[in-house]
Amino acid sequence: MSKEEPGATSTVVHIHSETPVRDHIVWSLFNTIFLNVCCLGFIAFAYSVKSRDRKMVGDVTGAQAYASTAKCLNIWALILGILGTIGVILVPVLIFVVFQ
């Protein structure tokens, strides 16, 4: 048994470690404006907004799920956009070189 001094008080501090959820909204907006291949950028933007809404409500698990989907869609939009840009530049150059 422990002896407590009279007049001594204890304070308990609860620290909530919130996991930061990245919603990728800026990346989604970039892909929507510049690399909107098959509307993947717009769909990623919608999932990013849903992720941000879930984060504001306090549903961390739902926010992480939506953020993960937005990240995957952003990666595919970026890859397809880069390949499309390379194709648009490379194909006319190759055609010009072959038929010259």
C-alpha positions, 0 to 999 in steps of 0.5 A: 500500500502506498502512502499519499501525502495530504494535499498532493494531487495527481494529474493525468494527461491523455495524449491522442496520437492522431495518425496524419492521413494524406488525402493527396488533394493537390496531386489529384487536382494537378492530375485533373487539370493536366493529366486527366486520362480516362477521367482518372484525375477527376475520380482521384480528386473525388476520392481525395475530397471523400478522404478529407471529409472522413478525416474531418468527421474523425473516421481515420480508417475510412479516410485512409481507405479513400486516400489509398484509392486516390493515391492509386488512381493518381499513380495510374493517371500520372503514368498514363499521362506521361506515356501519352505525352511521350507518345504524342511527341515520339510518334510524329518524330518517328514518322517524320524520320521514317518518311524523309 
